[in-house]
Amino acid sequence: MKITYLINQYPKVSHSFIRREILALEKQDFEVQRIAVRGWDGELVDEEDIQERIRTRYILQVGFMKLLLATLATFFAAPRLFFQVLRLAIKMGLRAERPLPIHLIYLAEACCMVPWMRQAGSQHIHAHFGTNSAEVAMFASMLSGIPYSITIHGSEEFDKPEFLWLNEKISRSAFVAGISSFGRSQIYRWASYADWPKVAVVHCGIEPAFHAGPPVLVTSLNRIVCVGRLCEQKGQLLLINAVNQLVIKGIDVELVLAGDGEMRAPIEALIAEYGLQARVRITGWISGEVVREELLASRGMVLPSFAEGLPVVVMEAMALRRPVLSTYIAGIPELVVPGETGWLFTAGDVDALVKALEDFLATPIVTLQQMGETAHYRVIERHSIDTEAAKLAKLFRAAPLSLRGKV
């Protein structure tokens, strides 16, 4: 089966789970056309991402004139159909987070990618994230008759579902995948009851190569690692406050912030304010292999997020037999079991975070090793990339072959 994957930006350091999903589908006899809106000039650190960029076609890379010509060609080929899609784009643009002209650009992007899909013989469009990529996929589906589906991750989609017209995107889709049971419940909130049967849970997956090799014992060092983009929703500022409290109490601790992002400057300023430069290290963007090395060199992984879907880094840490400390939000409690695979604490509560870190650092290594083993088997059972890709493949094959007449 030939399918098209549409992503807003691909490849990307934080989108390695999409790459794993595509490669797993190709092992299951799918031909996958990669289309992205942007990403041809982004900084990459993984060799696999560099190879994926070669395989990807980029809409905005064609330039304004080609977008305009593609739009005019679509109009002249089927003016009535074009105006039906244009009417929807205008309706969505009049009540949205982004202004109307942006939604007209989404329509132009759809006009650009439709000939690419037809040339590739694509039978289905799949978009990751319920934001602009889902809107472009919906328009492209309406113009081409090729059905589309969406993987909705959260938390961004659930922060502003009405302004993203999530109900409209769900209603017109062949199916929608949520990455956790919690995610499915939030999709139910914004979908019509009649559309509930088309919502499925397909987890993000871990590939065997990531956790291959003999187990690495938990280190005796009091080193914890936080993996993720440096941004408001990940809670790193709260974590710096917690580390400062531990140091004041005389507790030895070392923190590695593995990642980069828009909050790096405020985080560095707070580290300097508390004089924690010798205790906290920021790696910047690093490859998946270096993330793996940082996790293996740690005692455990901490992620004090305020908003999430179900973080892939939690799965990765557990696959590498590292206990996880995270918050009681979204899909995280579906994977992290307190006392068995890690610690959970209330989001936004620095005292609760300090208490969890204290308990974790005081736990004997042998106990942490046992928790790590339990975590490993739990995540392998629930998040094998080949198993999850097989679920998605079944949904693709069961989708209608055409959405003609459903504009």
C-alpha positions in Angstrom: 0.0 0.0 0.0 1.3 3.5 -0.9 0.7 6.2 1.7 1.8 9.8 2.2 3.0 11.1 5.5 2.5 14.8 6.0 4.4 16.6 8.9 4.8 20.3 9.5 8.5 20.0 10.1 10.5 16.8 9.3 12.9 15.5 10.1 13.4 17.1 13.5 15.4 16.2 16.6 12.2 15.9 18.7 10.3 13.9 16.0 12.4 10.8 16.0 9.3 8.8 16.9 7.8 9.7 13.5 10.9 8.5 11.7 10.7 5.2 13.6 7.1 4.8 12.7 7.7 5.4 9.0 10.6 2.9 8.9 8.6 0.3 10.8 5.7 0.7 8.3 8.1 0.2 5.4 9.2 -3.1 6.9 5.6 -4.1 6.8 5.4 -3.6 3.0 4.2 0.0 2.9 5.6 2.6 0.5 5.7 5.8 2.4 6.0 9.2 0.6 7.4 11.9 3.0 6.0 15.4 2.6 6.8 18.2 5.0 5.9 21.9 5.0 9.4 22.8 6.1 12.5 21.3 7.6 14.9 21.2 4.6 17.4 23.6 6.4 17.0 22.6 10.0 20.0 21.6 12.2 20.2 17.8 12.4 22.4 15.6 14.6 21.3 12.1 13.7 22.5 10.4 10.6 19.1 8.7 10.1 17.5 12.1 10.1 19.9 13.3 7.5 18.9 10.4 5.3 15.3 11.1 5.9 15.7 14.7 4.7 16.9 13.3 1.4 13.7 11.3 1.1 11.4 14.2 1.9 9.7 16.7 -0.4 9.2 20.2 1.0 6.2 22.3 0.2 7.5 25.7 1.1 10.8 25.0 -0.6 9.1 25.4 -4.0 8.6 29.1 -3.5 5.7 31.5 -3.9 5.3 31.4 -7.6 5.0 27.6 -7.8 2.5 27.6 -4.9 0.4 30.1 -6.8 0.6 28.2 -10.1 -0.4 25.0 -8.3 -3.4 26.8 -6.8 -4.5 28.2 -10.1 -4.1 24.8 -11.8 -6.3 23.2 -9.1 -8.9 25.9 -9.6 -9.1 25.6 -13.4 -9.1 21.8 -13.2 -12.1 21.7 -10.8 -13.5 25.1 -10.0 -16.6 23.9 -8.1 -14.6 21.6 -5.9 -11.9 24.3 -5.3 -14.6 26.8 -4.2 -16.0 24.2 -1.8 -12.6 23.8 -0.1 -12.0 27.5 -0.2 -15.3 28.2 1.6 -14.2 25.8 4.4 -10.7 27.5 4.6 -12.4 30.9 5.0 -14.8 29.6 7.6 -11.9 28.1 9.6 -9.8 31.3 9.2 -12.5 33.6 10.6 -12.4 31.8 14.0 -8.9 30.6 14.5 -5.7 31.4 16.4 -4.0 32.3 13.1 -5.4 34.9 10.7 -7.4 34.1 7.6 -4.4 34.6 5.1 -2.6 31.7 6.8 -5.5 29.4 6.2 -5.5 30.4 2.5 -1.8 29.5 2.4 -2.7 26.0 3.9 -5.1 25.6 0.9 -2.3 26.5 -1.5 0.0 24.0 0.2 -2.6 21.4 -0.3 -2.9 22.3 -4.0 0.9 21.9 -4.2 1.0 18.4 -2.6 -2.0 16.8 -4.5 0.0 16.3 -7.8 2.9 14.8 -5.8 0.6 12.3 -4.2 -1.1 11.4 -7.5 2.3 11.0 -9.1 3.4 8.6 -6.3 0.1 6.6 -6.5 -0.7 7.4 -2.9 -3.8 5.8 -1.5 -3.9 7.5 1.9 -2.6 10.7 3.7 -1.5 10.5 7.3 -0.7 13.7 9.3 1.0 13.9 12.6 -0.4 16.5 15.0 -3.9 18.0 14.8 -2.5 21.5 14.0 -1.7 23.0 10.6 -0.5 19.7 9.1 -3.9 18.1 9.8 -5.6 21.1 8.1 -3.4 20.8 5.0 -4.1 17.1 4.9 -7.8 17.7 5.1 -7.8 20.2 2.3 -5.6 17.8 0.2 -8.0 15.0 0.9 -11.0 17.0 -0.2 -9.3 18.1 -3.4 -8.0 14.6 -4.3 -10.5 12.2 -2.9 -7.7 10.4 -1.1 -8.7 9.7 2.5 -6.7 11.1 5.4 -6.1 10.3 9.0 -4.4 12.1 12.0 -2.3 11.1 15.0 -3.2 13.6 17.7 -0.5 13.9 20.4 -1.5 16.7 22.8 -1.0 18.9 24.6 -1.2 21.7 22.1 -4.2 20.3 20.3 -6.1 20.1 23.6 -5.1 23.6 24.7 -7.1 25.2 21.8 -9.3 22.6 20.1 -12.0 25.0 19.0 -9.5 27.4 17.4 -7.9 24.4 15.6 -11.3 23.2 14.4 -10.4 19.8 15.8 -14.0 18.5 15.5 -14.0 19.3 11.8 -10.7 17.6 11.2 -11.9 14.5 13.1 -15.3 14.4 11.4 -13.8 14.4 7.9 -11.0 11.9 8.6 -11.0 8.2 8.0 -9.6 7.6 11.5 -7.8 9.3 14.3 -5.0 7.8 16.4 -4.4 9.0 20.0 -1.1 8.1 21.6 -2.6 7.1 25.0 -5.9 6.3 26.6 -5.9 9.7 28.1 -5.3 11.2 24.6 -8.3 9.2 23.3 -10.4 10.6 26.1 -9.5 14.1 25.1 -10.3 13.4 21.5 -13.7 12.1 22.6 -14.3 15.5 24.3 -14.1 17.3 21.0 -15.4 14.7 18.6 -19.1 14.0 17.9 -20.3 10.8 19.5 -20.9 9.4 16.0 -17.1 9.7 15.4 -16.0 7.9 18.5 -15.6 4.5 16.8 -13.0 6.0 14.4 -10.7 6.9 17.3 -8.0 4.3 18.2 -5.0 4.2 20.5 -1.7 3.8 18.7 1.3 4.3 21.0 4.6 5.9 20.0 7.1 3.1 19.8 10.6 2.1 20.8 12.8 0.2 18.3 14.8 -2.8 19.7 18.1 -1.2 18.6 17.7 1.5 21.2 17.8 -0.8 24.1 19.9 -3.6 22.5 23.0 -5.0 24.3 23.6 -6.1 27.8 22.0 -4.1 30.6 24.0 -1.2 32.1 23.8 -1.1 35.9 22.3 2.0 37.6 25.2 4.4 38.5 26.0 5.0 42.2 26.4 8.7 41.3 23.6 11.0 42.3 23.2 12.0 38.7 19.7 12.6 37.2 18.9 13.5 33.7 16.0 15.5 32.3 15.5 15.0 28.5 13.4 17.4 26.5 13.1 20.7 24.8 13.8 23.6 27.1 10.3 25.1 27.1 7.6 26.3 29.5 5.6 23.1 29.5 8.5 20.8 30.5 8.9 22.5 33.9 12.7 22.8 33.9 12.6 26.1 35.9 10.7 24.3 38.7 13.4 21.5 38.5 16.2 24.1 39.0 14.3 25.4 42.1 14.1 21.8 43.4 17.8 21.1 42.9 18.6 24.3 44.7 16.5 23.2 47.7 18.3 19.8 47.7 21.7 21.6 47.7 20.6 23.8 50.6 19.7 20.7 52.6 23.1 19.3 51.9 22.0 16.6 49.5 24.5 15.7 46.8 22.9 15.9 43.4 23.9 16.4 39.8 21.4 17.4 37.0 21.9 17.0 33.3 19.4 18.9 31.1 19.6 17.1 27.8 18.2 19.3 25.1 17.8 22.9 24.0 15.1 25.4 23.3 13.6 28.8 23.7 13.8 28.7 27.5 17.5 28.1 27.7 18.4 31.7 28.6 16.0 32.0 31.5 17.1 28.6 32.7 20.8 29.5 32.6 20.0 32.8 34.4 18.3 30.9 37.3 21.2 28.4 37.5 23.6 31.3 37.8 21.4 33.1 40.3 21.5 30.0 42.6 25.2 29.3 41.9 24.5 25.9 40.5 26.8 25.9 37.5 28.8 23.0 39.0 25.7 21.0 39.6 23.7 21.5 36.4 24.8 20.9 32.9 22.9 21.8 29.7 23.9 19.6 26.7 22.2 21.5 23.9 20.7 19.5 21.0 22.2 16.0 20.9 21.7 12.9 18.8 19.6 9.9 19.9 22.7 7.9 20.6 24.0 10.6 22.9 20.6 10.8 24.6 21.0 7.1 25.2 24.5 7.6 26.7 23.2 10.3 29.0 20.4 8.1 30.2 22.7 5.1 30.8 25.1 7.4 32.8 22.3 8.5 35.1 20.6 7.1 38.2 17.2 7.9 36.7 15.2 10.3 34.5 13.1 13.2 35.8 10.5 15.1 33.8 8.5 17.7 35.8 6.1 18.6 32.9 3.1 20.8 33.3 1.5 19.6 30.0 2.2 16.5 27.9 0.9 13.8 25.6 2.9 10.7 26.6 6.6 11.7 26.3 8.8 9.4 24.2 11.7 10.1 26.6 9.8 8.3 29.4 9.6 5.2 27.2 13.3 5.5 26.3 14.4 5.8 29.9 12.3 2.8 30.9 13.6 0.8 28.0 17.1 1.4 29.2 16.1 0.2 32.8 16.1 3.6 34.4 13.4 4.6 36.9 11.4 7.7 36.0 10.2 10.6 38.1 7.4 12.6 36.5 4.0 14.2 37.0 0.5 12.9 37.4 -0.7 14.3 34.1 -1.9 13.1 30.7 -0.8 9.6 29.6 2.2 9.4 32.0 0.5 7.4 34.7 -0.5 4.8 32.1 3.2 3.9 31.9 4.9 5.1 35.2 3.7 3.1 38.2 4.7 4.6 41.5 6.8 2.2 43.6 7.2 -0.2 40.7 8.8 1.8 37.8 9.3 5.2 39.3 7.8 8.1 41.1 4.9 10.4 40.3 4.3 13.8 41.9 1.8 16.6 41.4 2.6 19.0 38.6 3.7 22.5 39.5 4.4 21.5 43.2 8.1 22.2 43.9 7.8 20.6 47.4 6.3 17.4 45.9 9.2 17.4 43.4 11.8 17.8 46.1 10.2 15.0 48.2 10.2 12.7 45.2 13.8 13.5 44.4 14.8 12.9 48.1 13.1 9.5 48.1 14.7 8.6 44.8 18.2 9.6 45.9 17.8 7.7 49.2 16.6 4.5 47.5 19.3 1.7 47.5 20.8 1.0 44.1 19.7 -2.6 44.2 16.0 -1.4 44.5 16.5 1.1 41.7 17.9 -1.8 39.6 14.8 -3.9 40.3 12.6 -1.0 39.4 14.5 -0.5 36.2 14.0 -4.1 35.2 10.2 -3.8 35.8 10.2 -0.6 33.8 12.0 -2.2 30.9 9.6 -5.1 30.5 6.6 -2.8 30.9 7.6 -0.5 28.2 8.6 -3.3 25.8 5.3 -4.9 26.3 3.3 -1.7 25.6 5.5 0.3 23.2 7.2 -2.0 20.6 7.4 0.0 17.4 6.7 -3.0 15.3 3.6 -3.8 17.2 2.3 -0.2 17.1 3.1 0.1 13.4 1.1 -3.1 12.8 -1.9 -1.5 14.5 -1.5 1.6 12.3 -1.1 -0.6 9.2 -4.4 -2.3 10.0 -6.2 1.0 10.2 -4.7 2.2 6.9 -5.8 -1.0 5.2 -9.3 -0.7 6.6 -9.8 2.9 5.6 -12.0 3.7 2.7 -10.3 3.9 -0.7 -11.9 7.2 -1.6 -13.7 10.1 0.1 -15.2 11.4 -3.2 -18.6 12.9 -2.6 -17.9 13.7 1.0 -16.7 17.3 0.5 
